[in-house]
Amino acid sequence: GTLALAILAGLREDRSPLADALVYAPIEMNAHRTAELRERASAAGLAVIEPRTDIGRHAAATAVPVAGAVLANEFLDALPVHLVEIHHGRPGEVHVGVSPAGAFEEHLLAPSTPAIAARLEDLAAAGVTFAEGQRAELCLELGGWVADVAATLSAGVVLVIDYGGTAARLYGPRHRAGTLMTYRGHAADGSPDAPYRDVGERDITAHVDTTTLIRLLDAAGFDVLGETTAAELLAGCGLEDLLERERNRAVDAADVLLLRSAVIRLLDPRHIGGFPAV
């Protein structure tokens, strides 16, 4: 809830009419996280309704559409993906089995769903070509997520901030081995065997194909305002003015340096500043 509580606190500090109009309804299955969120919100004097646990497409389909905002910050990169590998111009799908010795091993088999071929056809129509032996991740869950968002909103704004890029870049020469990564203790590991080590203790991610995301949003009836970077978005939303305001409030030079360092990292294209935002 860190980002959500920061947004609520910021709206209240700016005396935005949204501060009173906005209802934050978190969805959280973990009881420990729920208690932590409730405690942090109470300490900050922020109103948070009881977190829901009825996640899933059924819950979204039965909810009454609202006028609001959907903010997906580093969410889509964690959705499941299908890993394909191109041989003789045709895709095979990487399946995972267990060897007689009990170790995980990969098997290149026929695609498990026709949706893989359909996604590859859409990418071909967008001018994407795959090289012999190339690996690529296809997130077929994007369509379901976009449908959920469309069913949830009667009107509003969707903002997506995540690792990723256009299909031409994502499936281009720089990513012939794919973008699948694991994270454990904030340490990134892109080695081929990483997903099969410390199972259950690693986050598994893959970069978001923004070309496909934009196409799906457009097909669902959204007006896509554009694609930018997190740095450009923050600068356009007045980050410089906010920095100046906080600098004038600071009473300690160390606080100013810490704030300046944080802002530089937010704008650095090699770090958060380079995140695509749609």
ABEGO torsion letter per residue (X at the ends): XAAAAAAAAAAAAAGBAAAAABBBBBBBABAAAAAAAAAAAAAAGBBBBBBBABBEAAAAAABBBBBBBBBBBGAAAABBBBBBBBBGGBBBBBBBBBBAAGBBBBBBBBBABAAAAAAAAAAAAAGBBBBBGBBBBBBAAAAAAAAAAAAABABEBBBBBBBEEBAAAAABAAAAAEABBBBBGGBBBABAAAAABGBGABBBBBBBBAAAAAAAAAAAGBBBAEBBBAAAAAAAAGAAAAAAAAAAABABAAAAAAAAAAAAAAABAABAAABBBX
